[in-house]
Amino acid sequence: MRNRLSLLLLFFSLVASVVPSHGQSPCDFDGIHPFCTDNNPMGITYPSGTGNGNASSFLGSSSACCLGSTPRPAWYYMKIYQPGSLLIYIEQFNTSHTGIDVDFACWGPFPTTDVPTFLTNLCNGTYTLTTSGGPGSHRPTNGDHSNNQTGGWPHPATASGNTIQMTDCSYYADYTEWCYIPNAQVGQIYLLLITNYNGSAGTINFNRVNVPYAQATTDCTVLEQIEDNSPLCEGQMLMLNYPETNPLPGLTYTWVCPDGYSTTTTTPSFDRQNVTAAMSGRYKLVRRVGSNVGDTIFSADIVVTPTPAFTYNIAPGTRFCEGETVSLTISVNNYPRAYYALNDEPLPTTSQTQYDVPPFVIHNDTTFYIYASNSPFYGDGCYAMDTITFYCARGSSGLIEDQICVGQAYNNYNFTLPVQNVARDTLLEAHFSNGSGCDSVSQVLLHITSNPHIELRENTPEHCGLQDGYLAVTVTEGTGTLHYVWTPNMNGATDSLVDIHGGDYTLTVTDSLGCSATSTFTVDGLPNPVACFNLIPEAPSYLVGEMIVFSNCSQYQTHNHWDLGDLNTSEELGLTYTYNDIGTYTITLEVTNDEGCSDTYSKTIEVHEQTRFYLPNSFTPNGDGINDVFMPVQMEVKEGSYTLRLFDRYGNLVFQTSDLNEGWDATVNGKKVPTGSTFVYFTTYQDFDGTVYEKSGKVTVVY
């Protein structure tokens, strides 16, 4: 516990350095803070409230029970960890460590054990804090609360539901106070108000008094609220998270960053891509429901280490004469300390930002691989890598032989020559000069080797999604063993690919001299036929003799075969058909293409006897006795099975009936509808065999 409290002391000393004052209300920005305390001789330190405000804007115009006034309030909350009575010793000092008057009031317990809910309800007006009617100031000599010396606290007459009683209160002119909370239970939350009558900036110390009659402790996990992945290196992603346990409707999270950036999110997580050193510092989280301010939480400081940058005393690419001694100095910038490695070999540990490479004699082109880190362990910490190459200008060395592939440009030995201008086995004269008096002439016998040549031998398309495509090539030219690499990657690939899907395939062939060629080929993917048809009209059941249109919506087919479910078939693209017998029929369409691929699609329908039932699509309610109401005609419907409903274009029900003899007279709420008005009807009925029919349509009123 002592180690944990030491961390808390460090945490709140940091808080005090950036939060010099508190809000008049716990709902102000940065207006309330969590705290915990234990039997630690050093106590726990928090900043005193400063400024000119008071707590009346939050508590109301009446005095806060025993507090005659509430100047410069500082608000805190705590949560009980171990049950029992709790005695907290309070001290307040100015910056010269001289005691200054401190007073307090404490409320609780609140009717929740969840901190986010407590903070939200505190600020949205759910709780009422009792501020008057208590027994007065309570300060036993030396804080002694044994033998029930509680001074009449708590005051039970004020406790009811969300009306929160004042647990303890003192308005004594001294720099010390004792807050006593009797019979505290695990998870209970208490609110503590500290006032600063003196007005000087300072600190408040809390310390739990460990006495036999007060053994409760507070829960310090309320302080550990923001998770982060600091420290970071430049370019990495910062991840912050608040482990929300009780998200509430309308809850938002405002993240305030040390570089001035802020953002509001609806989830309790915040990420920043590609962080820089300027983003180091303290990150703050504010929880809000609507315009109410909830908990303000500080994270640990985020540390972002800058990326190293290398400089050299010799320009990279400098040419030296063969046999010349080189002295190289490497410097690293943007780092408070650096550890080096050259060519993957760790150097003697050094935290210097400059390293002198031991002098070396150059006989060939020399490249250094440079590594710098802020960790003495290779591969750890934030690091950067770089290379620097020094070229060796050789003296005359007779005949030099070299080799390149067709299509490359020759740029060795301090000159560049396009290959297309060079014949095979060409003798070149190379002039070397580095501007430092190291000049020489040599002959270069340049061997130019042909690249492999790729030709397509066979390309078979994929049929019907069966992964049966085939691709084969012939490779000519090239020297020695040929190496085949296909993209997409094909393990063990040679000059052919079998059982492949349609798509693009790229082949790179490299010979034993490193000469290569690349070609891309496309394997066609022939589409599979797709069977599809619609019935017009589309319905689950039809009448004997009713004409049905079979509309073919298939794709990629060349042949159609209809099985109409009544032993009749057709090869037409589409057809019109009637069923002359009642029954259940499954219609199946099979489509094929010229490659023999096929697909089928089926629908099942019911065919019933004809029923005499008809609803007109218009009627004329003009009082001439002809077609004056909307109702079915030519009926042959089972009694009790009929319903009719009409709706206007806004979906409002205007008429309904279950009586076959009742019709609609074109009135809504006793008023005739305008001519030309259109309505939608839905009707259900059964024939005498019990078959159910559902129909819908439109009807127009015409005068």
Disulfide bonds with the S-S distance in Angstrom:
Cys27-Cys123 2.01
Cys36-Cys220 1.98
Cys66-Cys169 1.96
Cys233-Cys382 1.82
Cys321-Cys438 2.45
Cys405-Cys515 1.86
Cys464-Cys597 1.22
Cys532-Cys553 1.75
